[in-house]
Amino acid sequence: MHDLWTMMEKEFAELRGNRRFLWVFLFAVLAMGVLPSLTFAHHHGQLGAMGTIFLVLYVLFATVIVVANTAPDLVLHERVGHTLDYLLTTRLSDRAIFGAKVATAAIVGYMAAMLAIAVQLVAAAFLSGSGLHWLFLGQPGGRIIAFGVTAGLSLYVAVIGTFVALRVGEQRAAYMVTILSVGLLVVPFLAGWLHLSLTTVWIGHAAEWLGIIALGLGAIGLRLFRRDMLVLYLQE
Amino acid sequence: MEQAAIECRGVARRFGTRTAVSDLDLTVPRGGVFGFLGPNGAGKTTTVRMLVGMLRPSAGTIRVLGHDPLTDGEWVRGHSGVMLDNVGLYDRLSAWQNLLFAARVAKLSASEGSQRMETVLRRVELWDRRFDRVSGFSKGMRQKLGLARALIAEPDLLILDEPTAGLDPANIVMVRELLVSLAGDSGHSIFLCTHLLAEAQRICDQVAIIQNGRILAVGDPNRLGGQGMPTVRLTLTGVNAEDLAHIAIPLHVELRRVEGRDWRAVVATDEDTEQLVAALVNAGVGVRAVIPEDVSLEEEYLRLVGGEDHA
């Protein structure tokens, strides 16, 4: 745990000095925070239960935007600056190095989502005079998506983004593949293997399964990862 | 018997059809500075990466401080300070933050870490710039900070790849003195990859020259030219390499051209020198000068990796 914390401290210190990350984070929080409130106000608060719950998608967008940018960048910045070579010469384990990157990206994605919700509440209060009750937070399903699915999605995108960036050495390509992985989540629904439901129980299970899949992918990634193979990728 | 700092036996590393390192046999004793010399692409960096377990050898065995870097990688890396040719510093962090991270990785306590950070930063003369972001550092400052980071945990073994690259002469002297004091007073083992041959000759106790992944010579940098035997420099006129070969071979003396009319002979004794000079004079060769010498490492290096006329 000491090594994981040490790495995470370093990652957060680096993010604080990363202007590009700060802009993406700020944009995601403000845009995804204000837009749903504007939408709601435009419809004079008459979206209905289904319409209201779809506003939570903005929170998920905020998560995806931030994590899909951050996770590959945490790895690619180290590749370009040769600090990944340095890390590999230290006593840090592979699990600490890449576990910290996944955890950091997932945490900032979740933070972006929570801050976007806070902005939504403030904007909603200004636009309609009330907050909590007329947004999706007033419904159990909405709350599970906002706090549960967001967490699972953060972790899922962080895992994919980190391990894709280890193999794909270019920022744009890594970002595209990471975004594509989010699109893949829709495939089971389009193929008819799963049926979308907005019941509280279904959404709860979806959040759990997303988290389990993310953890499983992370475990497989670390299992397949070989320190001595990474050097070969870095040489490419 | 004390274990060697580094021991490689029959180590090879292939990348597809290309062989980066071949049949590497190397023993680096504990304490002192061991120079690892070779041109670009000779296999130095690949060797360093195998030493710290970043690369798996295709063949052979490696022991670093008595441990296998592949199976005991964490132990080996925990007891080694490594500075690669690309120093790899965190540009978005300050010098202090870079070292703080290294100190935490080395599991130093907060007080011990602060003390060590101050010591190494003062040693490389970066104490006044400790809170500056590394992105604003010159190449030389980055090199010095990389060296400071490698030293932070006072490792048993230092593996340094071109630590003086990009440094001005004053800083080269500073780093040289630092390495000598680390190897001498503190008893560290230093594995030094360098292109600066004069520097290697001055501070290394032993050197190995590698080219195309193969070790060409190992030994005392001041005696490497004659592989431990004295040499004389001869200025000769009226002679060619073929004639000299006929004269030198029966005497079991190796003669090679240094430049122009100057030749170098590896001789076992003063009697050999006298016999050689007598044979040359008898053959009608003009012997203008006979000067006993120590061959510079640079000359020997160039001979080994570049080639000279042999007689």
Interface residues (C-beta under 8 A of the other chain):
Chain A: H2 D3 T6 E9 K10 A13 E14 G17 N18 G81 H82 T83 L84 D85 Y86 L88 T89 T90 R91 L92 S93 R227 D228 V231 L232 Q235
Chain B: F15 R49 V52 G53 M54 L55 R56 L70 G73 E74 W75 R77 G78 S80 V82 L84 N86 V87 G88 L89 Y90 D91 R92 L93 Q97 F101 A102 R104 V105 A106 K107 R133
